[in-house]
Amino acid sequence: MAYPYPSYPDVVQSQGTLSIGTNTLLTAPAGYTCSINLRFNNPLAYDIELVMNRANPVSSLTVYSLTLSAGDTLQDDGYSLEPGDSLDIITTTAGTNYFISVRYAFNYVQR
């Protein structure tokens, strides 16, 4: 199936290092839903919080807030975002690495 916005491939994987504070990992683009798998790690002890922001109706939910030991890896799967929804990660320790895999699908149901 051809997507109307060819700039969004079926699956995108990326990685990087989070800044201290709030980091928006992904905002679902207009016309697409996204399925997300996440992984985080840090060689130091770190605090991490995942916040899901819904666009319709507007709401925000702290999914979890954790303190992890040095070297711990957090694997988190199965989040689904509708168009305009976003995921924020808040961390208090420098050097937290993230790995994200996003599957884009055209949103046939428009609200």
C-alpha positions in Angstrom: 0.0 0.0 0.0 1.3 3.4 -0.9 1.2 5.9 1.9 0.1 9.5 1.1 3.2 10.9 2.8 6.2 9.0 1.5 8.6 10.6 4.0 7.3 8.1 6.7 8.6 4.6 6.0 7.0 1.5 7.6 9.5 1.1 10.5 12.1 3.6 11.8 14.8 2.8 14.4 16.9 5.4 16.1 19.2 5.8 19.0 20.8 8.6 20.9 21.6 10.1 24.3 18.9 11.9 26.4 19.5 15.4 27.8 18.8 15.9 31.5 15.2 17.0 31.9 12.3 16.4 29.6 12.9 14.9 26.2 10.1 14.3 23.6 11.0 11.0 21.9 8.2 11.0 19.4 5.1 12.8 18.3 2.8 10.8 16.0 2.4 12.8 12.7 -1.0 13.7 11.3 -2.6 10.8 9.5 -0.5 8.1 11.2 -0.7 5.9 14.2 2.6 4.6 15.7 3.5 1.5 17.6 6.6 2.0 19.7 9.3 -0.2 21.4 11.8 1.5 23.8 15.0 0.6 25.5 17.1 2.8 27.9 20.4 2.3 29.7 23.0 4.2 31.6 26.4 3.2 33.1 25.4 5.3 36.2 22.4 5.0 38.5 19.5 7.0 36.9 15.9 8.1 37.4 13.6 7.8 34.4 10.0 8.8 33.9 7.7 8.1 30.9 4.8 10.5 30.2 2.2 9.8 27.5 0.5 12.9 26.1 -2.8 12.4 24.3 -4.0 15.0 21.7 -7.7 14.0 21.6 -8.9 14.6 24.2 -6.0 16.5 25.6 -4.5 14.7 28.6 -1.2 13.6 30.1 -0.4 10.4 32.0 2.8 9.4 33.9 3.1 5.8 32.9 6.0 5.1 35.3 8.7 6.7 37.3 11.7 4.5 38.2 15.1 4.7 39.9 17.5 2.2 38.2 20.9 1.0 39.3 24.1 1.6 37.4 24.2 -0.3 34.2 20.5 -1.4 34.3 18.6 -1.6 31.0 14.9 -0.9 30.8 13.1 -2.6 27.9 9.5 -1.3 27.3 7.2 -2.4 24.5 3.8 -2.0 23.1 2.9 1.7 23.2 0.5 3.0 20.6 0.1 6.7 19.6 -2.7 8.3 17.6 -2.0 11.3 15.4 -0.7 14.2 17.6 0.0 12.0 20.7 3.5 12.1 22.1 5.9 10.3 24.5 8.1 12.3 26.8 11.1 10.9 28.8 12.3 12.7 31.8 15.8 11.8 33.2 18.0 13.3 36.0 21.3 11.8 35.0 23.5 12.6 32.0 24.4 9.8 29.6 21.1 7.9 29.5 21.0 6.1 26.1 17.8 5.4 24.3 16.9 3.0 21.5 13.5 3.4 19.8 11.7 1.4 17.1 8.6 2.9 15.6 6.1 1.3 13.2 4.1 3.8 11.3 0.6 2.9 9.9 -1.8 5.1 8.0 -4.7 6.1 10.2 -7.9 5.2 8.4 -10.1 6.4 11.3 -10.0 10.2 11.4 -11.5 11.8 14.5 
